[in-house]
Amino acid sequence: MKTSRTFAAALAFLFVIGIVTVSVQAAPGIQGKKQDAKVAAKAPAKSGLPKEIAAVIQEGLATRQGRQDIPFSFFKQLVLPAQGNNNYPVFFIKAKNADLGYAPAASGTGDMEANLIAYFQFFQPAADGTMAPKMGGKSQVVLTIPGAEYSADKEDWYSFGLGMPGGQYTLALVLSTPDMKKLSVAYADVTLNGPETYEASLSPTDPVIVTGMEQVEPDQRPTLHRGFFTWGAIKFVANVSGEIAVGQDLEVFFFVLGAAFKDPAAPRPVLDLEVNFEVQDEEGKTAIKWAPQSYEAYFVNQPLPLVQTLQKMDEKGTVLSTEKKPLPAGKYGLVATIVDKVSGKKGEARMAFVVK
């Protein structure tokens, strides 16, 4: 099984840039100001929202059911690491194109554009049982779809992420037309763990099926992205549906937190991780198993050819013939068993996917 040269080489070059960018991302309320490392590690300051927006958020906060003039909903979360033991949660939403108000771009390019304002407010439970606002902000959003790909009835997915310290939060995300005549709010609860969670065992992030990656200019403030998510200066195009065609391979990506360096004093410290990948069917039986893979960094990026090797044997166990076939259609689970060969700590990452 060969390592993806494109992704692995790019990550080796970019992950330092990415994590540093994540850690110093301008905080809501103080966008555009340079921050030193100490300031960046602290929670972003609270910022005021228009009273109409604050009212819409409060109306549905207790029940997590809010106004939906522009229907959208959360369907997935992904929590990535950030420098200084912070987190970078990515929230995924889905919405129908027609509901977002796409119209022909004024530039005459033939693209379809939707102009919205995204407001966000994070809350944390207070001692008295109320929800205390912690941080918030807004971003002007211009979403674009090539005209040839546009369908009013199609439902697309979008991402929203930012760097945050550990804790238990509720995100209220509001989508608004520029004139605020249409407003929608949706809520998502998220728990961001601190380093204490991987003191005794490894803590891998959820695996993601990646179909493309490139270096980009980092966001100056949290915003919405259509069809991809960012982590600092890296753009990931992902298959968030988890559906692939028969004969198609998997390209997975995740982080492993809590591993120990082989030599912490080395000029460029490295890890010694061993990962065993296995595909299981709905009954938990092994469908494909690959040779163990080794990694020296805490990011794991691996192409996995979904090909089964089938053998015919006689009654004595002698192999009569060997045949390779693509993994057939069905529901499967990818299991990654991880061992830190330095500290001895172990961990496991799982991901469901469907072959059609």
C-alpha positions as CSV (number, residue, x, y, z in Angstrom):
1,M,0.0,0.0,0.0
2,K,1.6,3.2,-1.2
3,T,1.4,6.5,0.6
4,S,-0.2,9.4,-1.2
5,R,2.8,11.5,-2.3
6,T,0.5,14.5,-3.1
7,F,-1.2,14.8,0.2
8,A,1.6,13.5,2.5
9,A,4.3,15.7,1.0
10,A,2.0,18.7,1.0
11,L,1.0,18.1,4.6
12,A,4.6,17.7,5.7
13,F,5.3,21.2,4.2
14,L,2.1,22.9,5.2
15,F,1.0,21.5,8.6
16,V,3.2,23.8,10.5
17,I,1.8,26.8,8.6
18,G,-1.7,25.5,9.1
19,I,-1.5,25.0,12.9
20,V,0.3,28.3,13.5
21,T,-2.4,30.1,11.4
22,V,-5.2,28.4,13.3
23,S,-3.7,29.5,16.6
24,V,-3.4,33.1,15.7
25,Q,-6.6,33.4,13.7
26,A,-8.1,36.9,14.4
27,A,-10.7,36.5,17.1
28,P,-14.3,37.8,16.6
29,G,-14.6,41.4,17.9
30,I,-10.9,42.1,17.3
31,Q,-10.5,41.1,13.6
32,G,-7.7,42.6,11.7
33,K,-5.4,43.2,14.8
34,K,-2.2,41.3,15.2
35,Q,-2.0,39.1,18.2
36,D,1.0,37.6,20.0
37,A,0.9,33.9,21.0
38,K,-0.3,34.6,24.5
39,V,-3.2,36.6,23.4
40,A,-4.1,34.1,20.7
41,A,-4.4,31.3,23.2
42,K,-7.1,33.1,25.2
43,A,-10.8,33.0,24.4
44,P,-12.0,35.6,21.8
45,A,-13.7,38.6,23.3
46,K,-17.4,39.0,23.2
47,S,-18.7,41.2,20.4
48,G,-22.1,42.9,20.2
49,L,-24.7,41.7,17.7
50,P,-27.6,43.7,16.2
51,K,-30.6,43.6,18.5
52,E,-32.7,41.8,15.9
53,I,-30.1,39.1,15.6
54,A,-29.7,38.7,19.4
55,A,-33.5,38.5,19.7
56,V,-33.8,35.7,17.1
57,I,-31.0,33.7,18.8
58,Q,-32.6,34.0,22.3
59,E,-36.1,33.0,21.0
60,G,-35.0,29.5,20.2
61,L,-32.0,29.0,22.4
62,A,-33.7,27.0,25.2
63,T,-35.3,24.5,22.7
64,R,-32.7,24.6,20.0
65,Q,-35.5,25.4,17.6
66,G,-35.4,28.8,15.9
67,R,-36.7,30.9,13.1
68,Q,-36.1,29.4,9.6
69,D,-36.8,31.9,6.9
70,I,-33.8,30.5,5.1
71,P,-34.0,26.8,6.0
72,F,-30.7,25.2,6.9
73,S,-29.5,22.6,9.5
74,F,-26.3,21.3,11.1
75,F,-25.5,17.7,10.2
76,K,-21.8,17.0,11.2
77,Q,-19.0,18.3,13.4
78,L,-15.2,17.8,13.1
79,V,-12.9,18.9,15.9
80,L,-9.3,19.5,14.8
81,P,-6.3,20.5,16.9
82,A,-4.9,24.0,17.3
83,Q,-1.7,25.3,18.9
84,G,-1.6,25.9,22.6
85,N,-3.9,22.9,23.5
86,N,-6.8,24.7,21.8
87,N,-9.3,23.2,19.3
88,Y,-10.5,24.1,15.9
89,P,-14.1,22.9,15.6
90,V,-15.6,22.7,12.1
91,F,-19.4,22.7,11.8
92,F,-21.1,21.4,8.7
93,I,-24.5,22.7,7.6
94,K,-26.7,21.8,4.6
95,A,-29.2,23.9,2.7
96,K,-31.1,23.9,-0.6
97,N,-29.7,26.2,-3.3
98,A,-33.1,27.9,-3.9
99,D,-33.5,28.7,-0.2
100,L,-30.1,30.5,-0.1
101,G,-31.2,33.0,-2.8
102,Y,-28.7,32.3,-5.5
103,A,-29.0,34.6,-8.5
104,P,-26.9,35.3,-11.6
105,A,-23.6,37.1,-10.6
106,A,-23.7,40.8,-11.4
107,S,-20.1,40.4,-12.9
108,G,-21.6,38.6,-15.8
109,T,-19.3,35.5,-15.4
110,G,-22.3,33.1,-15.6
111,D,-21.8,32.0,-12.0
112,M,-24.6,32.0,-9.5
113,E,-24.1,34.0,-6.3
114,A,-25.8,34.2,-2.9
115,N,-25.1,37.2,-0.7
116,L,-25.7,36.6,3.0
117,I,-24.4,37.7,6.4
118,A,-23.5,35.0,8.9
119,Y,-23.8,35.9,12.5
120,F,-22.6,33.6,15.2
121,Q,-22.7,33.5,19.0
122,F,-21.2,30.9,21.4
123,F,-22.8,30.2,24.8
124,Q,-21.7,28.2,27.8
125,P,-23.8,26.9,30.7
126,A,-23.7,29.3,33.7
127,A,-23.9,28.3,37.3
128,D,-27.5,29.5,37.6
129,G,-28.6,27.3,34.7
130,T,-28.7,30.1,32.1
131,M,-26.7,30.2,28.9
132,A,-24.0,32.8,29.1
133,P,-22.8,34.4,25.8
134,K,-19.0,34.0,25.4
135,M,-18.0,35.1,21.9
136,G,-19.6,36.1,18.7
137,G,-19.2,38.0,15.5
138,K,-20.4,38.3,11.9
139,S,-19.0,37.8,8.4
140,Q,-20.2,39.0,5.0
141,V,-20.6,35.8,2.8
142,V,-20.6,35.6,-1.0
143,L,-21.3,32.0,-2.0
144,T,-20.6,31.0,-5.6
145,I,-21.7,28.1,-7.8
146,P,-20.7,27.7,-11.5
147,G,-23.8,28.3,-13.6
148,A,-23.5,25.0,-15.4
149,E,-23.5,23.1,-12.0
150,Y,-26.4,25.1,-10.5
151,S,-29.7,23.4,-9.6
152,A,-32.3,25.2,-7.5
153,D,-33.4,21.9,-6.0
154,K,-30.0,20.6,-5.1
155,E,-28.9,20.5,-1.4
156,D,-25.2,21.5,-0.9
157,W,-23.1,21.4,2.3
158,Y,-21.2,24.3,3.8
159,S,-18.6,24.6,6.6
160,F,-17.9,27.0,9.4
161,G,-14.9,26.8,11.7
162,L,-12.7,28.8,14.1
163,G,-10.1,28.3,16.8
164,M,-11.3,28.0,20.4
165,P,-10.2,26.9,23.9
166,G,-11.6,23.7,25.5
167,G,-15.0,23.7,27.1
168,Q,-18.7,22.9,26.5
169,Y,-20.4,25.3,24.1
170,T,-23.6,25.9,22.2
171,L,-23.2,27.6,18.8
172,A,-26.0,29.7,17.5
173,L,-25.5,30.4,13.7
174,V,-27.7,33.0,12.0
175,L,-28.0,33.4,8.2
176,S,-29.4,36.7,7.1
177,T,-30.1,38.6,3.9
178,P,-28.3,41.9,3.9
179,D,-31.5,43.8,4.7
180,M,-32.3,41.3,7.5
181,K,-35.8,40.7,6.1
182,K,-35.0,37.0,6.1
183,L,-33.4,35.4,9.2
184,S,-32.7,31.8,10.1
185,V,-31.0,30.4,13.2
186,A,-29.7,26.9,14.0
187,Y,-28.0,25.6,17.1
188,A,-25.2,23.0,17.7
189,D,-23.8,21.7,20.9
190,V,-20.1,20.8,21.0
191,T,-17.7,19.6,23.7
192,L,-14.0,20.6,23.1
193,N,-11.7,18.5,25.1
194,G,-8.4,19.5,26.7
195,P,-5.1,17.7,26.8
196,E,-6.2,15.8,29.9
197,T,-8.4,13.6,27.7
198,Y,-5.3,11.9,26.1
199,E,-3.1,11.5,29.1
200,A,-3.8,7.7,29.4
201,S,-4.6,6.9,25.7
202,L,-4.3,8.3,22.2
203,S,-7.0,10.6,21.0
204,P,-7.5,10.5,17.2
205,T,-9.8,12.9,15.5
206,D,-12.6,11.6,13.3
207,P,-11.3,10.3,10.0
208,V,-12.4,12.2,6.9
209,I,-12.5,11.1,3.3
210,V,-10.4,13.7,1.5
211,T,-10.6,14.2,-2.3
212,G,-8.4,17.3,-2.6
213,M,-6.1,19.6,-0.7
214,E,-4.2,22.8,-1.4
215,Q,-2.6,25.8,0.4
216,V,-4.8,28.9,0.6
217,E,-4.9,32.3,2.2
218,P,-6.2,31.8,5.7
219,D,-9.6,33.3,6.6
220,Q,-9.3,36.7,8.3
221,R,-12.5,35.9,10.2
222,P,-14.8,32.9,10.5
223,T,-16.9,32.4,7.4
224,L,-18.9,29.9,5.4
225,H,-17.3,27.7,2.7
226,R,-19.2,25.7,0.1
227,G,-18.0,22.2,-0.5
228,F,-14.8,22.3,1.5
229,F,-13.4,23.3,4.9
230,T,-10.2,25.0,6.0
231,W,-7.7,24.4,8.7
232,G,-5.5,27.5,8.9
233,A,-3.8,27.8,5.5
234,I,-5.0,24.4,4.2
235,K,-8.1,23.8,2.2
236,F,-9.6,20.3,2.4
237,V,-12.2,19.1,-0.2
238,A,-14.0,16.3,1.5
239,N,-16.5,13.6,0.8
240,V,-18.7,14.3,3.8
241,S,-21.5,12.0,2.6
242,G,-19.3,8.9,3.0
243,E,-20.6,7.4,-0.2
244,I,-18.2,6.1,-2.9
245,A,-18.6,4.1,-6.1
246,V,-17.6,0.5,-6.6
247,G,-13.9,0.5,-7.6
248,Q,-13.1,3.8,-6.0
249,D,-10.4,4.0,-3.4
250,L,-10.5,5.8,0.0
251,E,-8.2,8.7,0.9
252,V,-8.5,9.2,4.6
253,F,-7.1,11.9,6.9
254,F,-7.0,12.4,10.7
255,F,-4.9,13.6,13.5
256,V,-3.5,11.5,16.4
257,L,-3.2,13.5,19.7
258,G,-1.4,12.4,22.8
259,A,1.7,10.6,21.3
260,A,5.2,11.1,22.6
261,F,8.3,12.2,20.6
262,K,11.1,9.7,20.2
263,D,13.6,12.3,21.1
264,P,12.0,15.6,22.4
265,A,15.4,17.3,22.3
266,A,16.1,16.6,18.6
267,P,16.2,19.5,16.2
268,R,13.1,18.1,14.5
269,P,11.4,15.7,16.9
270,V,9.4,12.9,15.3
271,L,6.8,10.4,16.5
272,D,6.7,6.6,16.0
273,L,3.1,5.7,15.3
274,E,1.9,2.4,13.9
275,V,-1.6,2.3,12.3
276,N,-3.4,-0.9,11.3
277,F,-6.3,-0.2,8.8
278,E,-9.2,-2.6,8.4
279,V,-12.5,-2.5,6.6
280,Q,-15.4,-4.4,8.3
281,D,-18.8,-5.3,7.0
282,E,-22.1,-4.7,8.7
283,E,-21.6,-7.8,10.9
284,G,-18.1,-6.7,12.0
285,K,-16.3,-9.3,9.9
286,T,-13.0,-8.3,8.2
287,A,-13.5,-7.4,4.5
288,I,-10.1,-5.9,3.8
289,K,-7.0,-5.6,6.0
290,W,-3.7,-3.9,5.0
291,A,-0.2,-4.2,6.3
292,P,0.7,-1.8,9.2
293,Q,1.7,1.7,8.3
294,S,4.2,3.9,10.2
295,Y,4.0,7.7,10.7
296,E,6.5,10.2,12.2
297,A,4.0,13.1,12.5
298,Y,0.7,13.4,14.3
299,F,-1.3,13.7,11.0
300,V,-2.2,10.5,9.2
301,N,-3.0,10.7,5.5
302,Q,-3.4,7.4,3.7
303,P,-4.8,6.1,0.4
304,L,-6.6,2.8,0.9
305,P,-7.3,0.7,-2.2
306,L,-10.7,-1.0,-1.7
307,V,-9.7,-4.3,-3.4
308,Q,-10.3,-7.7,-1.8
309,T,-8.0,-10.6,-2.4
310,L,-10.1,-13.8,-2.7
311,Q,-8.4,-17.2,-2.5
312,K,-9.8,-20.7,-3.4
313,M,-8.3,-23.5,-1.4
314,D,-8.6,-27.3,-1.4
315,E,-9.5,-29.4,1.6
316,K,-5.8,-29.4,2.7
317,G,-5.6,-25.6,2.7
318,T,-3.5,-25.4,-0.4
319,V,-4.2,-22.2,-2.4
320,L,-5.6,-23.1,-5.8
321,S,-6.2,-19.6,-7.2
322,T,-6.1,-16.0,-6.2
323,E,-8.5,-13.3,-7.5
324,K,-8.6,-9.6,-6.8
325,K,-12.0,-7.9,-6.9
326,P,-13.3,-4.4,-5.9
327,L,-15.1,-4.2,-2.6
328,P,-18.8,-4.9,-3.5
329,A,-21.7,-2.5,-2.8
330,G,-22.7,-2.3,0.8
331,K,-22.3,-0.6,4.2
332,Y,-18.9,-0.8,5.8
333,G,-16.8,0.6,8.6
334,L,-13.2,1.7,8.5
335,V,-11.3,0.9,11.7
336,A,-7.8,2.4,12.4
337,T,-6.0,0.9,15.4
338,I,-3.2,3.1,16.5
339,V,-0.2,2.3,18.7
340,D,2.4,4.9,20.0
341,K,5.5,2.8,20.0
342,V,7.3,5.3,22.2
343,S,4.8,5.6,25.1
344,G,2.8,2.4,24.5
345,K,-0.5,4.3,24.4
346,K,-3.2,3.1,22.1
347,G,-6.2,4.5,20.3
348,E,-8.8,3.8,17.7
349,A,-10.5,5.8,15.0
350,R,-13.7,4.6,13.2
351,M,-15.6,5.9,10.1
352,A,-18.7,4.5,8.4
353,F,-18.9,4.6,4.6
354,V,-21.1,3.2,1.9
355,V,-20.1,1.6,-1.4
356,K,-22.7,2.1,-4.2
